[in-house]
C-alpha cells in the first residue's frame, strides 16, 4: 500500500520548471488526501519501527459525524424555534427532547452578516459590549439557506436551512461617537441601523458553536467543516503501539518545497546553507507534511521520524520543524542547538548523568509547544530516551488521590528559573548571562475538564502542564499552602514514577517530535571520558523548538483541505 507521504510527494513539483499554479497544487493535495482516507490509514516503511496506525478520528467517527450532520442537509426544516424569555430553544439535530439554547444577546453578537463580520477579513465589526443585554428578537424562523452569509468556512457547503432572526433598531456604540472618540465615529454605520437588522445563521454554523451540547454540535458540524481544536488521546506504555513512526524518505522532498529559492546541491556550500535560507521562508502548508502525520501529533503528542539525513548539520532538523509550523522558535539557545555532554556545563542536559523526566523552558511565560531532537551521533553505552504522557498520568492521579492534593497542585504556582546572570561578571564563564523566572502550577484545572465533561475538545486539556524539577526555584507560597503542597508533590512523584515509561534507544538518523507542554522526556545516563565526552564514542543531538500556535495554524489549514476533499 502507498503511504500518504509518498502520494503527496508524487503531487509536489520536482523542479522549478515543473512548478504548477497553486490552484493545481491544492487540487493535487485534495486528490491525494481523498485517496489516503479511502484506505483509512497510511503505512510507512517499517525500518524496524512500529508501523503507522489508524487514528481514532479516521477509524470510527466519520460515519457518526455524517449521521449527526444529516439535519443540515435535510429537505425538512427543523422544528419551529421556541422563544423563552432571554433565549431561543432550537432543535438542531432532529430531536425536540434535547433543544439547544441560544441567548438573544449571543445570537445578535454573533450575527454573521456582512455588516457584522467583514466579508474578506472575517473580523467582527463591533464589540460584544455593544449589544443591549435586554435585546429580544422581533421574529425568529427557519428559511431555505441563501448561502450569502460571511461565514463560508464556518458553515457546510450543503446547508439547506438557516435560522432567520429580525432584530429591533439600535446603534452599535463602537461604530459611533459613543466609542469615546468624539467626532471620529462612523456615521454611515449608525445610519445603517435605522432599519431592522436581519441575521441569517446557517444550521451547521449553529451546530458548530452550540454551547448547550458542544460535543454533539462539533461532531455534527465537523462532518463538513474542519475542526479548530485538536482532540487529545491519552496514552501509556501499553499504548505506545499507537505512536506514529514515519520514514523521512516518504515525506515530500525538501527540494520541491523550497524550489523557488533555487536548486539545492547537497554536497555544496556550508552545512547551514539550506537552514539559513529557509529560516525566513514559510514552507507551503499544502505540501509540507501529510495531514495524517499532523493529526497523529495533534492527538498523541509524540511522533518518530527515521532515516533523517545526517550530512548537513542543522538543515534537516530545522526544515523538518518548519514543516510543522511557519517559524522556528528562537530562544537564547539560538534557532537550533546541540545536546551533548560538555565539561563545566551550565545545563544538566549537557552532562552525561541521568536526566529525569521534565519539560523544557518552564521559566518562560509561554514555553514552546513542539520540540524536535535529531540524533546525529550515538556510539556510547546508555543514553536511552524516556517519554511519558503527563496528561495520562495527571488524569489518573486526579482520579485516585484526595481532592485536597489535586487542588494544591492545580492552585499553587511553582517557580522556575534559569539563573545565570552571574556570568555577566564571572571570569571564564562557560555561557552567556541570562536570568529567566516564571511561575506555573503543576497543571491547570482545565487539564481535568475532559474527564466526564462534554467540553473536553479544547486542546488546553492536554497542554496546560508544567514540570521541570531541575529548574525549580525556591517555592513562593503562603504559609498555609506549603505543607499541603509538599504532601501533594510527594504523592505526585510517587504516582508518576509508578507509571511505565516509553523507552527507546534512538539511532543516528532518528528524530523525535514531542509536545513539550504535555509529554515528559528524559534520558538514562551514559558513559563519559575525562574530557566530558562519551567514552569510546559520542552522543550528539540537534534540537529545535516550534510554538504550539504555529503548529495549530498549520494543522487547521491541513484539516480544512481535508474537509474540502470530503465534500467532493
N, C-alpha and C positions, 0 to 999 in steps of 0.2 A: 504493500500500500504506500502511495506517496504521502509524505508528510506535508502539513500546511506550509512550513517554511520553504520546502522545495517548490511547491506550487507557486507561492508568491515570488520566489526568486526567478522563476521562469517568466513571470509577468513583468519583472523590472527591466529597465533598459540596461544593456551591457556596455555601451559606449556612447559618447556624445552624439555620434552620427545617428544612433537609433533611438534617441530620446523622443518619447511620444508626448503629445499635449497632455496637460494634467487631467483633462476630462477622460482621455483614454486610459490613463493610469488608474484613475478612480474606478472606471468600469472594469479594468482588469482585476483590481483588488476585490471588487464586489463579486466578480465571477469566481475567483479562487476561494473567497470566503464561503460562497454558496456551496461549492464542491466540498469544501472541508466539512461543513456542518451536515452535508448529506451523508457523510460517513460517520458523523457523531464523534470523531476523535482523530487526532493526528499522532502517529507513532514515529519517534525519532530512531535513528540508528542506536542500537543498544550501547555500543562501545564499552561493554562490561558494566553498564549502569542500568538502573531501573528505567523501563520504558515510560513514555508519556502516558498519562491516564486520562480517562474521560472525566471532564469536570462535572460536578453535580448540576450546574446550570444547563449543560447540554445533555445530561442523561435523562432527566425526567420532567423538567419544569416547562419545556416548550409547549407541550400539549396542555398543561394546566393554564399557562398564560393565554393560549389561544381560546380555551374554553371560557375563561373569565372575560376575555375581550369581546365575546360574541355580541354583548349588548351594544357595543359601539357601532356595529355594522348591521344590526337587526333592522328589518323593514318596519317593525312595530315600535312605536315610540315608548319610552319608559313611562311608568305611571305618573300621573299628574303631580307636580310639586305641591307640597303642603307647607304653608307658612305658619310658624309657631312663634309668636312674639318677635324676638330679635333674630330669628334664624329661619332657614328653609330646609325641609327634610326632602331628600331625593333618593329614589330607588335607582341606583346606578348599575346594579348587577342583575336586574330582573327579579329581585327578591324584596317585596314590600315589608317583610318582617324585620329586616335589619337596615333601616334607612341610614343614609349618610347625612350628617348635619353640617350645614354651611351657614355661618353667621352673616347677616347682611353686610356688616362693616368689612368682613373679609372678602366677600364677593365684589363689593364696589372697589375695594383697594386693589384687587387683582383682575380688574377688567382688562381683557387682552386686546381691546380695540386700538386702532392707530392713534387715537387721541390720548390714550393712557400708556401705551407702550410703543416706542418709536419703531417703525417697521424694519429699518435696516440695522440700527444699533441694538435693538431688542432691550433697550433700557427704559425703566419706568420714567414717566414724565411728571410724577407728583410724589409727595411724601405720604407715608402711611398715616401720619398725624393730621393730614388734611381732611380725612373722611369723618363726617359727623358721627359721633357714637350712636346717636339715636336714628340714624338713617334707616329707612324702610322702603322696599320696592313698591312701585305703583302697579306693576303687573309682572307675573312670572309664568312662563310656559315653555314647552318643548316645540321646536320647529325643525324642519329639514335643514341640514347643515349647508351653509353657503360657502365655506372654505375661504372666507375673506378676513379672518382674524389675523393678528400679528404674531401668532404663536405656532407657526408651522412645525417647529421642531418639538413642541410640547404636545402635539396632537397627532392622532393617527391619520394617515392619508385617506383612509376609507371611512372616516366618521360619517354616520348617517344623520346624527341628531345633535342639536345644540340647545343649550338652555338659554332662553332669551329673557333678559330682565330689563324692565324700564324703570329708570331712577328719577326722582324729583330733581328740580333745578337747584344747584348750589355751586359756589365758586371754589376752585382749588387754591387754597391760600398760597402755596409755594409757587404758583404761577402768576401771582398778582402782587401788588404793592404791599399786601399784608405779610409777605415773606420777610419783611424787615428792612428792605432796601427801598425806601420810598421813592417813587418815580422811575424805578427800574423794572417794574412788573411787566408782564406780557399782557397787554390789553386785549389782544386777539384771543388769548386763551380764556380770559374772563368772559368775553362776549360769546365765545363758543358754548358756554354753559347756559345761555339764555333759553335753550330748549331742553326738553327732556333728554337724558342720556340713555342710550340703549347699549347694553352689553350682551355679547354672544359668547358663550362658553362651550366649546366642543366637549362632547361626552367624555372622550378619553382624557382631555385636559383635567376635568373634574375628578376622574378616577385617579390620575397621576398624583394629584395634590389633595386627595381625600384624607383629611386628618382624623376622621372618625374610625375608618378601617384602613390605616396606611399600608399594611402588608398586603391586604387583598387588592387595594387600589393600585399599588405599584405593580403587583403581579399581572393585573389586567392590562394596565397601560403599557408595561414593558413588552407585552406581546407584539406591539407595533412601534415601540419607541425605545430608544437606547436608555439604559439605566444611568443614573447620575452618581450613585454611591456604590462602591464595592460591597459585596456581602461576604464577610469573612467566614471561613470554615476552620474550626479548631482542629488541631492535630496533636498527636503524641508520638512516641517512638513506634507504637503499634501501627500508626497511620502514616509512617514515613513512605510507604509504597505509593502514597498519593502525591508525593513531591515530584514535580516535573523535572526531567533531565533532557537537555537539548544538545544536539550535536551542532557546534558552531558552524560547521560546513553546510548545514541545511538552512542557514539564515540567508536572506538576500545579500549578495556580495557587496562589500563595502564600496567597491569601485562604482557600482550602479547608484549608490546613494549620494555620493559626493562628486559625481562626474562633472557637474557644472564648474567645479574648482580646477578641473584639468585631470588628465590621466595620472594614475599613481604608478610609481616604479618601486616595487617592494624592496629592491636592493639599493636604491639610490637615496642620497640625502641623509640627514641626521635621523636618529631614532625618533625624534619628537616631531618630525615634519608634518605628518598627517594629523596628529593630535593638535598641534598648534594651528593648523589650517582649518580645523573643524570646530574649535572652541567657540568661535563667534558665528558658527553656521548651524542652523537647525536642520536636522535630518528629517526627511519627509515622514509625516505620521502615517501616510498611506502605505508606504513600502517598507518602513524601517524594521518593524517587528510584527510577526503574525499575531492576530487577535487572541488566539488560544493561549499563547505564552503570556501575554499581558493579563489575561483572565486568571491564569494559574497563579501568577504572583499576587494579583489583587485578592484572591481568596485565601491562599495559604501563606503568603509572605516569604516563600523560600523557593528558589529555582537554581538548578545547577547547569552550567554550560561546560561542555567537554570539547577537547581539540581546539581550544582558542590559541591562535598562533603566539609564538614566543619571540619572534625575531625582530620586533620593532618596539620594545620597551613599553612606553605609555600608550602607544597608538591604539592597541586593541581594547584595553580596558576602558579608555576614555571614550572611544567611539561606540563600544558596546553600551556604555552608560547613556550616551546620547540617543540611543535607540529607544530608551525608556523615558526620556524627558528632554525638554528643549534646551536645557542648560545644565552644566555641571555645577554643583555647589562648591564655590571657592571658600576655603577657610584659611586660617593661619598656617595650615599644613600645605597649602597650595591647591591647584586644581586636581592633582593626584599625588600620591605619597607612597613611600616604601614602608613595609613592615618586615623588619629583620632585626636580629639581635645585634646590639652595638654596646661598646663599653661606655660606662657612665651615662646611661640612658636617662632621659627626662620623662619617659613614659614607660609604664610597666609592660606595655605591649611590645616594646623594643628590647625586651630581655628574653631569656630562654626558659624562665621559670613557668610553672603552671599559671595559666591565666583563667580565672574563674568566669562564670557566666556574667555578662554585663551588656550594656548598650553604650554606644559612643556619643560623646559631646553632650552629655546631660547638663553641662554647665551653660549651654546656650538656652535662650528663651524658647527657640523653636529648633530643636535638634533635627538633622536631616532624616528623611524617611527611608531612603534607599542607600544601601552600602554594597559595593562590589569589591571583592577580593580575588585577584587573579594570581594564581600560583605560578611563579616564574622558575623557582628552583626549590627542590625538596629532596635532599640527599642525606638528611640527618636521621637519627633514630628518635622516634617520638614525634611530637608536634601534630597529633590528630586534632581535627577541628570538631567543636562541640556546638550543638544547636538545641534550643528548647523553645517551644511555643509558650511564651509567658501568658498570653491570653488564656490558653487552655489551663495552665497552672493556676492562674488567678481565679478563673471561674470555679474550678474545683476547690480551691482554698475557701472561697466565699460560701460555698455550699456545705463545707464540712467544719467550719470554725465559728465561734461565737460572734454575734454581730458587733460586739464591742471592739473586737480585734480588727474586723473588717473596716469599721468606721475609723479607727485610729490610722490605718494605713491609707485610707481614702481622703482623710481630712488634714493630717499633719504634714506640712511640706518638709521635704528633705533637702538640705543644702548640698549642692555640688560645686566644685571649683577646680580650676586649673591654675594653680598659684605659682607662677614663676616670674613675678615682677622683679625679684632679686637679681635675675640675670642681667638686668639693665646696668648694674654696677659691679657684678661679680667678675673676677678675673678668670680667664679660661672657661667662660660659660659654654656649655655644650648646645644650647638652644637659644632662640631669640626670646626676649622678655614678653610675657603675656600674663594677664590675671583676669580670668573669666569666672563669674559666680552667678548661679541662679538656683531657685528653689522650686521643686516639684513634689507633689505627693507620689507615693509608690504607684498608685493607679487612681484615675478619676472614677467617680460614681458612674459615669457614662459607660465605662467598660463592663458594667454589670447589667446594662439595660437590655441586652439581648436575651437574658435568662427569663423565660416565661413572659416576654413582652413582644408585642407586635411592632414595636418601634426599633427593633434591633437591626434594621437595614442600614443605618448610618455607620459608615466605616469608623467613626470615632470609638466604637465599642472595642476595636482591636488595634488602636494606635495611641491611646492616651495613657501610656505607661512609661515609667521612668525607673531604671535600676542600674546603678554603676558603683558598687562598693569601693573600687579603687579611687574614685574621685569624690567620695563623700567628704564634705567639710563637717565641722562640729555641728551637732543638732541645735537648731534655733527653735525652741518650743516653749510654751508656758509651763510652769511647774506641774500643773495638774495633767499635762499631756505626756510628760517624759516617761513615767513608769509604764503606762499602758502602751505607749508606742514601742518601747523595748520588748515588752511581752509579745506584742503583735509581730514585731520583726523576727523575734526568736521563733515564733510559730511559722511565719512565712518561710524563713530559711530552712527549717526542718521539712516543711511541706515541699518546697521547691527541690531540695536535694533528694527527696524520695521519688521524684519524677524521673523516669528513664529518658536519658538524653539521646538525641540522634547524633551518632559519631561517624565521621568519615575521614579517611586518610587521603587528603587531596594530593593529586599528582600534578607535575608540571603540565600546563595546558588546561587545567580545570579552573573555572571561575564560578564563585558562588555569589548569588544576589540574595540578600535578605532584608526584611523590613526592620529597620533599626529602631522603630518605635514599638515593635511587637515581639520580634524573635531575638532571644538572648543568644549571644555567641561567646565562645571561649576556646581554649586550646590546652592540650596536655603539654607537659614540659618536654624539652628536647635537649640533647647533649650539646655542650659548647666547649670550645678550647679556651686557652688562657687569654686570647685576644678578644673574647666575646663572640667570636664567630663559631658556627657549628663545627664540632669536632668531626673531621673527616668529610665534611660537606657543608652545604648551605641550606637555609630555609628563607626564602625571599618571596614576598607577595607585593603586589602593587594594588593600591586601593583608590576608590573614587566614591564621592557622595552625590546624591541627587535628591532634591526636595520632593516631598510627598505630593504637594500641589502640582508640580510639574508632571509627575507620573500620572496623576488622576486626569490631568488635562489630556495627555496622550491616550490614556485608556478610554476616556469618554468619546474621543474622536473615533477610535477604532470600533467602539460599540455602536456609534452612530452609523458608520459604514456597514457594520454587520446588520443593523436594523433595516437599512435600505435594501440590502440583499434579501432579507427575509420577506420584504413586501413584493418582490418580483414574482 
